[in-house]
Amino acid sequence: MRKVFQEELTQVGEQLVEISKLVSEAIGKATTSFQVADVDLAEDVITADARIDFLQNSLDERAIDILALQGPVASDLRMIVGALRMSASLERMGDLARHIAQLARLRFPSTVIPASMTATFEKMAEQDQLIAEKLTVLLETRDLEVARDILKANTTIDDLHLSVFQAIASPDWAESPATTVDVALASRYFERFADHGVSVARKVTYLVTGEWQPQAL
């Protein structure tokens, strides 16, 4: 019975990794479609999000079954509860990648952002992709140095997000109301994607250390 239980825990961990890989692929494609107005790539992201949703639901059902039938305690209980919360964050990251792709599709054949903001959003995209890639590594290895890298990338994105809103509020901002809304929404999507990545990193840190210290990654 214990062997079966451990196999189930392993499968939950493998499903988290699988979802993380799909999220990484989604944000990569979404940011490319966003930057170059590739509507076909945007459609790929939007369609593929259903797979992330399906896997999250499947993982959650498996985790709930384990809770109900196995009655895990201590570290095993933390693992199951943590997996439920991490899957929700990963699913939300998939949704945010889809939102970015939807903006690209909405404004096709034009790009979403004005030329003056291109460099800023390129940096945000790079950091989000870095976070997504490192999340997969973190879930596979539980290396807390990787968790710290995720937090650093999130700090960079927070600074970029702030700079976007400072630009919008500047007297020199001369873009249309529609473009202004697009820029604000896009920046928020990139920033929230990173926030959910940090949330997953903190939960992995808790699983490893048993201590909840969200500010000490």
C-alpha positions as CSV (number, residue, x, y, z in Angstrom):
1,M,0.0,0.0,0.0
2,R,2.8,2.4,0.9
3,K,4.5,1.7,-2.5
4,V,1.3,2.6,-4.3
5,F,1.0,5.8,-2.3
6,Q,4.6,6.8,-3.2
7,E,3.9,6.1,-6.8
8,E,0.8,8.3,-6.7
9,L,2.9,11.2,-5.1
10,T,5.5,10.8,-7.8
11,Q,2.8,11.0,-10.5
12,V,1.5,14.2,-9.0
13,G,5.0,15.7,-9.1
14,E,5.4,14.6,-12.7
15,Q,2.1,16.2,-13.7
16,L,3.2,19.5,-12.2
17,V,6.4,19.3,-14.3
18,E,4.3,18.5,-17.4
19,I,2.0,21.5,-16.8
20,S,5.0,23.7,-16.1
21,K,6.6,22.7,-19.5
22,L,3.3,23.6,-21.3
23,V,3.2,27.0,-19.5
24,S,6.8,27.7,-20.6
25,E,5.9,26.8,-24.2
26,A,2.8,29.0,-24.0
27,I,4.6,32.1,-22.7
28,G,7.3,31.7,-25.3
29,K,4.8,31.5,-28.2
30,A,2.6,34.2,-26.7
31,T,5.4,36.7,-26.3
32,T,6.6,36.1,-29.8
33,S,3.1,36.5,-31.3
34,F,2.8,39.7,-29.2
35,Q,6.1,41.2,-30.4
36,V,5.8,40.4,-34.1
37,A,2.0,40.2,-34.6
38,D,2.0,36.5,-35.5
39,V,-1.7,35.6,-35.4
40,D,-1.2,32.0,-36.2
41,L,1.1,31.6,-33.2
42,A,-1.4,33.5,-31.0
43,E,-4.1,31.0,-32.1
44,D,-1.8,28.1,-31.1
45,V,-1.4,29.5,-27.6
46,I,-5.2,30.2,-27.2
47,T,-6.1,26.7,-28.4
48,A,-3.3,24.9,-26.3
49,D,-4.5,26.5,-23.1
50,A,-7.3,23.9,-22.9
51,R,-4.6,21.2,-22.5
52,I,-3.2,23.1,-19.4
53,D,-6.7,23.4,-18.0
54,F,-7.4,19.7,-18.5
55,L,-4.1,18.6,-16.8
56,Q,-4.7,20.9,-13.9
57,N,-8.2,19.4,-13.4
58,S,-6.7,15.9,-13.7
59,L,-4.0,16.7,-11.1
60,D,-6.4,18.2,-8.7
61,E,-8.7,15.2,-8.9
62,R,-5.8,12.8,-8.3
63,A,-4.6,14.9,-5.3
64,I,-8.1,15.0,-3.8
65,D,-8.4,11.2,-4.2
66,I,-5.1,10.8,-2.4
67,L,-6.3,13.0,0.5
68,A,-9.5,11.1,0.8
69,L,-8.2,7.6,0.5
70,Q,-4.6,7.7,1.9
71,G,-4.9,10.2,4.7
72,P,-1.4,11.6,4.3
73,V,0.3,13.4,7.2
74,A,3.4,15.6,7.7
75,S,5.6,16.1,4.6
76,D,3.3,14.0,2.4
77,L,0.3,16.2,3.3
78,R,2.3,19.3,2.6
79,M,3.2,17.9,-0.8
80,I,-0.4,17.1,-1.8
81,V,-1.8,20.4,-0.5
82,G,1.1,22.3,-2.1
83,A,0.5,20.5,-5.4
84,L,-3.1,21.7,-5.4
85,R,-2.1,25.3,-4.9
86,M,0.8,25.1,-7.4
87,S,-1.4,23.6,-10.1
88,A,-3.8,26.6,-9.6
89,S,-0.9,29.0,-10.0
90,L,0.4,27.2,-13.1
91,E,-3.0,27.2,-14.7
92,R,-3.3,30.9,-14.1
93,M,0.0,31.4,-15.7
94,G,-1.3,29.6,-18.8
95,D,-4.4,31.9,-18.8
96,L,-2.1,35.0,-18.7
97,A,-0.1,33.7,-21.6
98,R,-3.4,33.2,-23.4
99,H,-4.4,36.8,-22.6
100,I,-1.2,38.1,-24.1
101,A,-1.8,36.0,-27.2
102,Q,-5.4,37.3,-27.4
103,L,-4.1,40.9,-27.4
104,A,-1.9,40.0,-30.3
105,R,-4.8,38.5,-32.2
106,L,-7.0,41.5,-31.4
107,R,-4.6,44.0,-32.8
108,F,-3.4,42.0,-35.8
109,P,-1.9,43.0,-38.3
110,S,-0.6,45.8,-36.1
111,T,1.5,45.1,-33.0
112,V,0.0,45.8,-29.6
113,I,2.5,48.2,-28.3
114,P,4.0,51.4,-29.7
115,A,7.7,51.5,-30.8
116,S,8.6,53.6,-27.7
117,M,7.7,50.6,-25.5
118,T,9.3,47.8,-27.5
119,A,12.5,47.5,-25.5
120,T,10.6,47.5,-22.2
121,F,8.3,44.7,-23.2
122,E,11.1,42.7,-24.8
123,K,12.8,42.7,-21.4
124,M,9.5,41.8,-19.6
125,A,9.1,38.9,-22.1
126,E,12.6,37.7,-21.5
127,Q,12.1,37.6,-17.7
128,D,8.8,35.9,-17.9
129,Q,10.2,33.2,-20.2
130,L,13.2,32.8,-17.8
131,I,10.8,32.4,-14.8
132,A,8.8,29.8,-16.7
133,E,11.9,27.8,-17.7
134,K,13.3,28.0,-14.2
135,L,10.0,26.8,-12.7
136,T,10.3,23.5,-14.5
137,V,13.9,23.1,-13.3
138,L,12.7,23.9,-9.7
139,L,9.9,21.4,-9.8
140,E,12.3,18.8,-11.1
141,T,15.2,19.4,-8.7
142,R,13.8,21.5,-5.8
143,D,17.0,23.5,-5.9
144,L,16.4,26.6,-3.9
145,E,19.0,28.6,-5.8
146,V,16.7,28.3,-8.7
147,A,13.9,29.7,-6.5
148,R,16.0,32.7,-5.7
149,D,16.7,33.2,-9.4
150,I,12.9,33.4,-9.9
151,L,12.5,36.0,-7.2
152,K,15.3,38.1,-8.8
153,A,13.6,37.9,-12.2
154,N,10.3,39.0,-10.6
155,T,11.9,42.0,-9.1
156,T,13.1,43.1,-12.5
157,I,9.6,42.7,-13.9
158,D,8.2,44.7,-11.1
159,D,10.6,47.5,-11.9
160,L,9.7,47.3,-15.6
161,H,6.0,47.2,-14.8
162,L,6.3,50.4,-12.8
163,S,8.2,52.1,-15.6
164,V,5.3,51.3,-18.0
165,F,2.8,53.1,-15.8
166,Q,5.2,56.0,-15.2
167,A,5.4,56.3,-19.0
168,I,1.7,56.2,-19.4
169,A,1.3,58.9,-16.8
170,S,3.9,61.2,-18.3
171,P,2.8,64.4,-20.0
172,D,4.8,63.3,-23.0
173,W,2.6,60.3,-23.6
174,A,0.7,60.9,-26.8
175,E,-0.7,57.5,-27.7
176,S,-4.4,56.8,-28.3
177,P,-6.7,55.7,-25.4
178,A,-7.0,52.2,-27.0
179,T,-3.2,51.9,-27.2
180,T,-2.9,53.1,-23.6
181,V,-5.3,50.5,-22.4
182,D,-3.5,47.8,-24.4
183,V,-0.1,48.8,-22.9
184,A,-1.5,48.8,-19.4
185,L,-3.2,45.5,-19.8
186,A,-0.2,43.8,-21.4
187,S,2.1,45.1,-18.6
188,R,-0.3,43.7,-16.0
189,Y,-0.4,40.3,-17.7
190,F,3.4,40.1,-17.8
191,E,3.7,41.2,-14.2
192,R,1.0,38.8,-12.9
193,F,2.6,35.9,-14.8
194,A,5.8,36.5,-12.8
195,D,3.9,36.8,-9.5
196,H,2.3,33.4,-10.0
197,G,5.8,32.0,-10.8
198,V,7.0,33.4,-7.5
199,S,4.0,31.8,-5.7
200,V,5.0,28.4,-7.0
201,A,8.6,29.0,-6.0
202,R,7.6,29.9,-2.5
203,K,5.5,26.7,-2.2
204,V,8.4,24.6,-3.4
205,T,10.6,26.3,-0.8
206,Y,8.1,25.4,1.9
207,L,8.1,21.8,0.8
208,V,11.8,21.6,1.0
209,T,12.3,23.5,4.3
210,G,9.0,23.1,6.1
211,E,9.1,26.8,6.8
212,W,6.9,29.5,5.3
213,Q,9.1,32.5,4.7
214,P,7.7,34.1,1.6
215,Q,10.2,37.0,1.7
216,A,13.3,35.0,2.2
217,L,13.8,33.0,-1.0
